[in-house]
Amino acid sequence: MTILKNLRPKPRNKLHSILLILFLFQIYYLSSIFYTPQSLEPLEPWTRCDRGLVYVYDLPPAFNTELLHNCRDLGPWKNSRCDALSNGGFGPRTTTPAWYWTDMLTGDVMYHARVLKHRCRTTEPGSATAFFIPFYAGVVAGKALFTNDTPTNRDRQFDELLTWLQDQPLWRRSNGSDHFIHIGRPTWDLRRRRDEHWGISFIYMPAMEQIMRLTVERALWDHHDIGVPYPTGFHPKSKLELDQWLHFVTNRKRSSLFTFVGAKRNKIKDDFRSILLSHCYNESASCRVVDCSISECHGGTPEIQEAFLDSDFCLQPKGDTYTRRSIFDCMLAGSIPVFFWRESIAGQYDWFLGDEPDRLSVFIDRKDVRNGTSIRKVLEGYSKEEVRRLRDKVISLIPNFIYGDGSGIGKDAFDISLDGVLKRIKGQNKNIR
């Protein structure tokens, strides 16, 4: 730990960040050099495509690949989106195998790249159970949301996509009930009901009524929304790389009880993040802080990973919405998430994490924290055996929420998504008959 602290990067110093990440993952590989991975168990029925096959629409390039070619125009500010969208949405490679600087909102590109080479893809629409619409809705929304354009202009490309889609014979035979799309943003960004409100009106357009939507945060009351994990920076290419990481986080020695990664939001009245920061600074012997107003916190930087790797628990308040990528960065490091809103976990990612949040996380009501409840005392109330049980559950779920490149790590988040979609649509078709 002394060496790690000495190597902790100074704020916004890229050289120190690179040195730290190199050191961390040298430890990771050295710790696993004598580890023999377990043989891969059969994964059924997705390995045989028993759920059915998926057909991928060949959309006009303006709705997907052309956006990548014009990536310099996608950012709402001066910075380009080209790096974030590179390598099939994984982003730039780091110096460590299997790790990338992955943006949390590039899932549209990732899902398109994966489905094109998936074993259950068919180029014959007549044999397909499900139909994938590879429209980069989240990428388009990422620019449109932050412009001063009229609501009509912000919605324009979404309208054009649905107009094209409704002209297709495959659409007309089902009215979209066997179609699905990935939206690499929280569902709320595409649920504008009135012109004066935030967002795009895409999900409320009539043609979207029956389409299944994979999104990093779902509306719990909407059956057509499916919550899928935010991308992390870990994209293993082999079962060995995955098993090495699982071994590393399982055997990691942790020196902090809990950690908090975030920044104050001064414009928000009674900002809960400010309360957590103050709480952590006051409990510096137990809590480790990564203050994002001082340190760079995007893309899973080394300082964040170091903090999660060194902590038993990680505090997970709301982000801009109920969920945040930090939940998955935390669990990837084998740290146990602590939630303050039930909506941040309950019902969000059941396909990937199961439907019993208490088996993998801790809940402390934010109202209790505001009224003086000590987070430290609550977490200290967990025995070593309870902490071990929670951590073991978190680590067992890592393969379910990471995104590989399809080269053979076993069933990952993409495979679970596609299998779930095919299962649901196949079930619908049986009910119709």
C-alpha positions in Angstrom: 0.0 0.0 0.0 2.9 2.4 0.7 4.1 2.0 -2.8 0.6 2.6 -4.2 0.2 5.7 -2.2 3.5 7.0 -3.4 2.5 6.4 -7.0 -0.9 7.9 -6.7 -1.2 10.4 -9.5 -1.3 14.1 -8.9 -4.5 15.8 -10.3 -4.6 15.9 -14.1 -1.0 14.5 -14.5 -1.3 11.9 -17.3 2.3 10.6 -16.8 1.6 9.7 -13.2 -1.7 8.1 -14.2 0.1 5.9 -16.8 2.7 4.9 -14.2 0.1 3.9 -11.7 -2.0 1.8 -14.1 1.1 0.0 -15.2 2.1 -0.8 -11.6 -1.4 -1.9 -10.7 -1.8 -4.3 -13.5 1.8 -5.7 -13.1 0.5 -6.7 -9.7 -2.6 -8.1 -11.3 -0.7 -10.4 -13.7 1.9 -11.4 -11.2 -0.7 -12.4 -8.7 -2.3 -14.7 -11.2 0.8 -16.3 -12.7 0.3 -19.5 -10.8 -3.5 -19.5 -11.1 -5.0 -22.3 -13.3 -8.4 -21.2 -14.7 -11.3 -23.6 -14.4 -12.5 -25.3 -17.5 -15.4 -23.6 -19.2 -18.7 -25.2 -18.4 -21.3 -25.7 -21.2 -23.5 -22.6 -21.6 -27.0 -23.6 -22.7 -29.1 -22.8 -24.6 -27.4 -19.7 -26.0 -24.4 -21.7 -27.4 -26.8 -23.6 -29.7 -29.1 -20.6 -30.4 -32.1 -22.6 -29.1 -33.8 -19.3 -28.4 -33.7 -18.4 -32.1 -31.7 -16.2 -34.5 -31.4 -12.5 -34.8 -31.5 -10.5 -38.1 -29.6 -7.2 -38.2 -31.1 -4.4 -40.4 -28.8 -2.9 -42.9 -29.7 0.7 -42.2 -28.7 3.7 -44.3 -25.2 4.7 -43.1 -26.5 8.1 -41.9 -28.0 6.2 -38.9 -24.8 4.5 -37.7 -21.5 4.1 -39.6 -21.6 7.6 -41.1 -21.8 9.0 -37.6 -18.5 7.4 -36.8 -16.9 8.9 -39.9 -18.2 12.3 -38.8 -17.3 11.8 -35.1 -15.6 15.2 -34.8 -19.0 16.8 -35.2 -20.8 14.7 -32.6 -19.6 16.4 -29.4 -21.8 19.2 -28.0 -18.7 21.1 -27.0 -15.3 21.5 -28.7 -14.0 18.1 -27.8 -14.3 15.3 -30.3 -16.1 12.0 -29.8 -13.7 10.1 -32.1 -11.6 8.5 -29.4 -14.6 7.4 -27.4 -16.2 5.7 -30.4 -13.1 4.0 -31.6 -12.4 0.2 -31.4 -16.0 -0.8 -31.7 -17.0 1.5 -28.9 -14.3 0.3 -26.5 -12.3 3.5 -26.9 -8.5 3.8 -26.9 -6.5 0.9 -25.7 -4.4 1.2 -22.5 -0.9 -0.2 -22.1 -2.5 -3.2 -20.2 -4.1 -6.1 -22.2 -7.9 -6.2 -21.9 -8.2 -2.6 -20.7 -9.5 0.4 -22.6 -10.4 4.0 -21.9 -14.1 3.2 -22.4 -16.8 5.9 -22.3 -19.9 4.9 -20.4 -22.2 6.0 -23.3 -20.9 4.1 -26.3 -23.0 0.9 -25.9 -24.8 1.6 -29.2 -21.6 1.0 -31.1 -20.5 -1.9 -29.0 -23.8 -3.8 -29.4 -23.7 -3.3 -33.2 -20.1 -4.6 -33.5 -20.9 -7.6 -31.3 -24.2 -8.6 -33.0 -22.6 -8.6 -36.5 -20.3 -11.4 -35.5 -22.5 -13.3 -33.1 -23.1 -17.0 -33.7 -26.9 -16.5 -33.5 -27.0 -13.9 -36.3 -28.7 -14.8 -39.5 -28.7 -13.0 -42.8 -32.0 -14.7 -43.8 -34.8 -12.7 -42.3 -37.3 -15.5 -42.8 -35.4 -17.6 -40.2 -35.1 -14.9 -37.6 -36.9 -14.7 -34.3 -35.8 -11.1 -33.5 -34.8 -8.1 -35.5 -32.1 -5.7 -34.3 -32.2 -2.0 -35.3 -28.5 -0.8 -35.2 -29.4 2.9 -34.9 -26.9 4.8 -32.8 -29.7 6.6 -30.9 -27.5 7.4 -27.9 -24.8 8.8 -30.0 -27.2 11.1 -31.9 -28.9 12.1 -28.7 -25.5 13.0 -27.1 -25.2 16.0 -29.4 -28.9 16.9 -29.8 -29.6 17.0 -26.1 -27.1 19.9 -25.5 -28.0 22.2 -28.4 -30.4 25.1 -28.5 -32.2 23.6 -31.5 -36.0 23.4 -31.6 -37.6 20.2 -30.4 -38.5 19.4 -34.0 -34.8 19.6 -35.0 -33.6 17.6 -32.1 -36.1 14.8 -33.0 -35.4 14.9 -36.7 -33.1 12.0 -37.2 -35.2 9.8 -34.9 -38.3 10.6 -37.0 -36.4 9.8 -40.1 -35.2 6.4 -38.7 -38.7 5.4 -37.8 -40.1 6.5 -41.2 -37.5 4.4 -42.9 -38.3 1.4 -40.7 -42.0 1.5 -41.2 -41.5 1.2 -44.9 -39.8 -2.2 -44.5 -41.8 -5.4 -45.0 -40.3 -7.0 -42.0 -41.6 -4.2 -39.8 -45.1 -4.3 -41.3 -45.7 -8.0 -40.5 -45.2 -7.4 -36.7 -45.5 -3.7 -36.2 -42.2 -3.8 -34.3 -43.2 -6.4 -31.6 -40.2 -8.6 -32.6 -37.8 -5.7 -32.9 -35.2 -4.4 -30.4 -32.7 -1.6 -30.2 -29.9 -0.6 -27.9 -29.9 3.0 -26.6 -26.6 3.9 -25.0 -28.1 6.4 -22.6 -30.6 6.4 -19.7 -34.1 6.1 -20.9 -35.1 9.5 -19.5 -32.9 11.2 -22.2 -35.3 10.0 -24.9 -38.7 10.5 -23.1 -39.6 14.1 -23.7 -43.4 14.4 -23.3 -43.6 18.2 -23.9 -41.6 20.5 -26.1 -40.5 22.6 -23.1 -39.1 19.5 -21.3 -35.7 17.9 -21.4 -34.7 15.3 -23.9 -35.7 13.7 -27.2 -39.3 12.3 -27.7 -38.1 9.1 -29.4 -39.6 6.6 -27.0 -42.9 8.3 -27.1 -43.1 8.2 -30.9 -46.0 5.9 -31.9 -43.7 3.5 -33.9 -41.7 2.8 -30.7 -44.6 1.5 -28.8 -43.8 -2.2 -29.1 -40.0 -2.1 -29.7 -37.9 -3.6 -26.9 -35.3 -1.1 -25.7 -32.0 -2.0 -24.1 -30.8 1.0 -22.0 -28.3 1.6 -19.3 -31.1 2.8 -17.0 -34.7 1.7 -17.5 -38.1 3.1 -16.4 -39.1 0.5 -13.9 -42.8 0.7 -14.9 -42.1 0.1 -18.7 -42.0 -3.5 -19.7 -40.3 -2.6 -23.0 -37.3 -1.1 -21.2 -34.5 -3.5 -20.3 -31.7 -2.3 -18.1 -28.3 -3.3 -19.3 -24.9 -2.7 -17.6 -22.9 0.4 -18.2 -19.7 -0.5 -20.0 -16.5 -0.6 -17.9 -13.0 -0.4 -19.2 -12.4 -4.2 -18.9 -12.9 -6.1 -22.2 -11.1 -9.5 -21.9 -10.4 -11.4 -25.1 -9.9 -14.8 -23.4 -11.2 -16.9 -20.5 -7.6 -16.7 -19.1 -7.7 -12.9 -18.9 -11.0 -13.0 -17.2 -10.0 -15.7 -14.7 -6.8 -13.8 -13.9 -8.8 -10.7 -13.0 -11.3 -12.7 -10.9 -8.4 -14.3 -9.0 -6.8 -10.9 -8.5 -9.8 -9.2 -7.0 -10.7 -12.2 -4.9 -7.3 -12.2 -3.2 -6.8 -8.4 -3.0 -5.9 -7.1 0.5 -8.1 -4.1 1.3 -7.0 -1.4 3.7 -10.1 0.9 3.7 -13.6 0.2 5.0 -15.3 2.2 2.3 -14.6 4.8 -0.4 -16.5 7.5 -2.2 -15.8 8.7 -5.8 -17.6 11.9 -6.8 -17.8 15.7 -6.6 -20.0 18.2 -5.0 -22.8 19.7 -7.0 -22.9 23.3 -5.8 -25.9 24.2 -7.9 -28.1 21.5 -6.3 -29.8 22.4 -3.0 -29.0 20.0 -0.1 -26.7 18.1 -2.5 -26.4 14.5 -1.1 -22.9 14.1 -2.6 -21.6 17.0 -0.6 -22.9 15.2 2.5 -21.1 12.0 1.6 -17.8 13.9 0.8 -18.0 15.6 4.2 -18.8 12.3 5.9 -15.8 10.6 4.3 -13.4 13.5 5.1 -14.5 13.3 8.7 -14.0 9.5 8.7 -10.6 9.6 7.0 -9.3 6.7 8.9 -12.0 4.5 7.4 -13.1 6.2 4.2 -11.0 6.9 1.1 -12.0 9.8 -1.1 -11.5 10.5 -4.8 -12.8 14.1 -5.1 -13.7 14.5 -8.8 -13.5 18.3 -8.5 -9.7 17.8 -8.0 -9.0 14.5 -9.9 -10.0 13.4 -13.4 -12.8 10.8 -13.0 -13.8 9.9 -16.5 -13.2 6.6 -18.2 -12.2 4.6 -15.1 -9.0 6.4 -14.3 -6.3 4.6 -12.2 -6.9 6.6 -9.1 -10.6 5.4 -9.1 -9.7 1.8 -9.7 -7.0 1.9 -6.9 -9.6 3.3 -4.5 -12.2 0.6 -5.3 -9.5 -2.2 -5.2 -8.5 -1.0 -1.7 -12.0 -0.8 -0.2 -14.5 -3.2 1.2 -17.4 -1.0 0.3 -18.1 1.8 -2.2 -20.7 4.5 -1.8 -23.1 4.8 -4.7 -25.5 7.8 -4.6 -27.5 8.9 -7.6 -25.7 10.2 -10.6 -27.5 12.5 -13.0 -30.2 9.8 -12.8 -30.7 6.9 -10.3 -27.8 4.8 -11.7 -24.2 5.6 -12.6 -21.3 3.7 -14.3 -19.4 3.9 -11.0 -21.7 1.0 -9.7 -20.0 -1.4 -12.2 -16.5 0.0 -11.8 -16.9 -0.6 -8.1 -18.1 -4.2 -8.5 -15.5 -4.9 -11.1 -12.9 -4.2 -8.4 -14.6 -6.6 -6.0 -15.9 -3.8 -3.8 -19.4 -4.0 -2.4 -21.8 -1.2 -3.5 -23.7 0.9 -0.9 -26.9 2.4 -2.2 -29.0 5.2 -0.8 -31.9 5.0 -3.3 -33.7 1.7 -3.9 -34.2 2.7 -7.6 -30.5 2.6 -8.2 -30.4 -1.2 -8.2 -33.9 -2.8 -7.5 -35.4 -3.9 -10.8 -32.7 -2.3 -13.0 -30.3 -5.1 -14.0 -32.1 -8.3 -13.0 -31.0 -10.2 -16.1 -27.4 -9.7 -15.1 -27.3 -9.3 -11.3 -30.4 -11.2 -10.2 -33.4 -9.8 -8.4 -32.1 -9.9 -4.8 -30.0 -6.8 -4.3 -29.4 -7.5 -0.6 -27.2 -10.5 -1.6 -24.7 -8.2 -3.4 -25.1 -4.7 -1.9 -25.9 -2.7 1.2 -28.8 -0.2 1.4 -28.7 2.8 3.8 -31.6 5.2 3.4 -30.4 8.7 2.5 -32.9 10.2 4.9 -31.1 8.4 7.8 -27.8 9.7 6.6 -29.1 13.2 6.5 -30.4 12.7 10.0 -27.0 11.8 11.4 -26.7 8.0 10.8 -23.0 7.1 10.7 -22.2 5.2 7.5 -19.0 3.9 9.1 -20.9 2.4 12.1 -23.4 0.7 9.8 -20.7 -0.8 7.7 -18.6 -1.8 10.7 -21.7 -3.8 11.9 -21.1 -6.3 9.1 -19.0 -9.3 10.3 -16.0 -10.5 8.3 -18.0 -13.5 7.2 -20.9 -11.3 5.9 -18.4 -9.0 4.1 -16.8 -12.1 2.5 -20.2 -13.5 1.4 -21.2 -10.2 -0.2 -17.9 -9.8 -1.9 -18.0 -13.4 -3.2 -21.4 -12.7 -4.7 -20.2 -9.5 -6.4 -17.1 -11.2 -7.9 -19.2 -14.1 -9.1 -21.3 -11.6 -11.1 -18.4 -9.9 -12.9 -18.7 -12.2 -16.0 -22.3 -11.2 -16.3 -21.8 -7.4 -16.5 -18.6 -7.0 -18.5 -18.4 -6.8 -22.3 -15.9 -9.0 -24.0 -15.1 -8.8 -27.7 -16.9 -12.0 -28.6 -13.6 -14.1 -28.8 -14.5 -16.7 -26.2 -14.6 -15.6 -22.6 -17.9 -17.4 -22.0 -21.3 -15.7 -21.6 -21.0 -12.0 -21.0 -23.4 -9.0 -20.7 -24.0 -8.9 -24.5 -24.8 -12.6 -24.7 -27.1 -12.3 -21.7 -28.9 -9.4 -23.4 -29.4 -11.1 -26.7 -30.4 -14.4 -25.0 -33.0 -12.5 -22.9 -34.4 -10.7 -25.9 -34.7 -13.8 -27.9 -36.3 -15.7 -25.0 -38.9 -13.0 -24.5 -39.8 -12.6 -28.2 -40.0 -16.4 -28.6 -42.4 -16.5 -25.7 -44.5 -13.7 -27.2 -44.7 -15.6 -30.5 -45.9 -18.8 -28.7 -48.6 -16.8 -26.9 -49.8 -15.3 -30.1 -50.2 -18.7 -31.7 
